[in-house]
Amino acid sequence: MDFFLKLFPFLHLTILIAGIIVLLIAKRKYRSLRNSDIILIFILLCILVALFTEPAFDLVKRFINFIQV
C-alpha cells in the first residue's frame, strides 16, 4: 500500500484523466446525458479519488482510534 501512496500525484491524476476520457466517450455515445450530470459524476469521482490519499487514510485511522477508546 505504501508503494501506491508514494505515487500520489501521478496515480491519482492518471485516474482522473481516465475518468474524464470515459465521461467524454459516454457523452458522445449517449446524447441524452446532460452536462450537469457529467459534471456531477466528475465531482463524485474527484471525491472518491481524494478518499484514497494518505491524509484521508490518516483521518480514518484517527477516527477508528477515537471510536475504540
C-alpha positions as CSV (number, residue, x, y, z in Angstrom):
1,M,0.0,0.0,0.0
2,D,2.9,2.4,0.7
3,F,4.0,2.0,-2.9
4,F,0.7,3.3,-4.2
5,L,0.8,6.2,-1.7
6,K,4.3,7.2,-2.9
7,L,2.9,7.5,-6.4
8,F,0.4,10.1,-5.1
9,P,0.2,12.8,-7.8
10,F,0.8,10.6,-10.8
11,L,-1.5,7.7,-10.0
12,H,-4.4,10.0,-8.9
13,L,-4.0,12.3,-11.9
14,T,-4.0,9.3,-14.2
15,I,-7.2,8.1,-12.7
16,L,-8.8,11.5,-13.1
17,I,-7.7,11.7,-16.7
18,A,-9.0,8.2,-17.5
19,G,-12.3,9.2,-15.8
20,I,-12.6,12.3,-18.0
21,I,-12.0,10.2,-21.1
22,V,-14.6,7.7,-20.1
23,L,-17.1,10.5,-19.4
24,L,-16.4,12.1,-22.7
25,I,-16.9,8.8,-24.5
26,A,-20.2,8.3,-22.6
27,K,-21.3,11.8,-23.5
28,R,-20.6,11.1,-27.2
29,K,-22.4,7.7,-27.2
30,Y,-25.4,8.8,-25.1
31,R,-26.6,12.1,-26.4
32,S,-29.3,12.3,-23.7
33,L,-26.8,12.8,-20.9
34,R,-26.8,16.4,-19.7
35,N,-23.7,18.4,-19.0
36,S,-24.8,18.9,-15.4
37,D,-25.0,15.1,-15.0
38,I,-21.4,14.7,-16.4
39,I,-20.1,17.5,-14.0
40,L,-21.8,15.8,-11.0
41,I,-20.3,12.5,-11.9
42,F,-16.8,14.1,-12.2
43,I,-17.2,15.8,-8.8
44,L,-18.1,12.4,-7.3
45,L,-15.1,10.8,-9.0
46,C,-12.8,13.5,-7.6
47,I,-14.2,12.9,-4.1
48,L,-13.7,9.1,-4.5
49,V,-10.1,9.6,-5.6
50,A,-9.4,12.0,-2.7
51,L,-10.6,9.4,-0.3
52,F,-7.6,7.2,-1.3
53,T,-4.9,9.7,-0.4
54,E,-2.6,9.5,2.7
55,P,-4.3,12.3,4.6
56,A,-7.7,10.6,4.2
57,F,-6.2,7.3,5.5
58,D,-4.8,9.1,8.5
59,L,-8.1,10.7,9.2
60,V,-9.9,7.3,9.1
61,K,-7.2,5.8,11.4
62,R,-7.7,8.6,13.9
63,F,-11.5,8.2,13.7
64,I,-11.3,4.5,14.4
65,N,-8.9,5.0,17.3
66,F,-11.3,7.6,18.7
67,I,-14.2,5.2,18.5
68,Q,-12.3,2.4,20.2
69,V,-11.5,4.5,23.3
